[in-house]
């Protein structure tokens, strides 16, 4: 029984526009743009049956939640929760970011570089704001998931608490706090099993297409590298839930349509380089995308080939269960413990994929102008790379959704310490209307 949670950040506030720190200060209010964007969020959610709505009591979040609620076909009662309050920064509130950098240089450095160690010296104690916010998010999940099993719940919060909700749901460490982007009025979708311990799937993170922003803008105008990580279009084996692995299966008709839609989605993006796994399905996907970028050549990296499933390849789940009793269940529960018969294990896949990824990043990250690289690969490959970016082990691959033809955006920007920033995960808005991923589940 899956519980779906939709997390939204409040709309733009006047303090956002002025680059001021808000924290738990309740002075700031939504701008006209913030109110308009909140209504857009509501319209994008209008057709989804939402069983409960919770929001932070701070007015910028509450006003956003009320605007969303006004657009729902069957609105439910809005419930305020202090567990959705923003990060507590009592000494920084109402100051501009530049003032904070000037007046609290060491604290600001820790805030940016080591959020888990960032502390504020209060009159009677040392306070660790991000650690406290992470614990607050964990406590909220334990309450929410127990109360709303099998339902769809909307949460309206803030930049910091939303990050901590996403992180704590999958056990992403506090040190990765700055690796997740949350744009004003962005949408995140998380799918939970019955309890927090049983796992979560990130269906999408930081969707902004409903705001007419297909891909979030970089947080800095300085140089560095932006990577567009795309999963290949659908194959017939995906549609049939047949394990592919290194079998060289081509796209089916729907897969070519998905690749064409991805090409339309990215045609206005200035691409500088393009890289693909050499197997047919990502190669064809990349070639279709590059029809709008005819001056680019396509580089192939063998390290990006899909996981080798060995003797599982070509088989359906029922056939695997018959031939290898219990092993498929183990793969779904604890993938890090499974050695594919005559194939690979997930750690081996992670080592080669992440080594390739870091090689690409290191090649372009020092650029004085932002370089954009298209990378087209596979489900397991993309998942282990994203686990690496978020500070997760490969054991957490099931926390990451990668739909056929979906686009994920990662930035490594100068001035940000070359820390990866997940700008958006699993964008599928170009494939079908609405905010939900409607691609086939399929096998790897």
Buried (B, 14 or more C-beta within 10 A) or exposed (E): EEBBBBBBBBBBBBBBEEEBBBBBBBBBEBBEBBBBBBBBBBEBBBEBEBBBBBBBEBBBBBBBBBBBBEBBEEBBEBEBBEBBBBBBBEBBBBBBEEBBBEEBEEBBEBBBEEBBEBBBEEEEEEBBBBBEBBBBBBEBBEEBBEEBBEBBBBBBBBBBBBBBBBBBBBBBBBBBBBBBBBBBBBBBBBBBBBEBEEBBBBBBBBBBBBBEBBBBEBBBEBBBBBBBBBBBBBBBBBBEEBBBBBBEBBBBEBBBBBBBBBBEBBEEBEBBBBBBBBBBBBBBBBBBBBEBBEEBEBBBBEBBBBBBBBBBBBBBBEBBBEEBEEBBEEBEEEBBEBEBEEBBBBBBBBBBBBEBBEEBBEEBBEBEEBBBBBBBBBBBBBBBBBBBBBBBBBBBBBBBBBBBBBBBBBBBBBEBEBBBBBBBBBBBBBBBEBBBBEBBEBBB
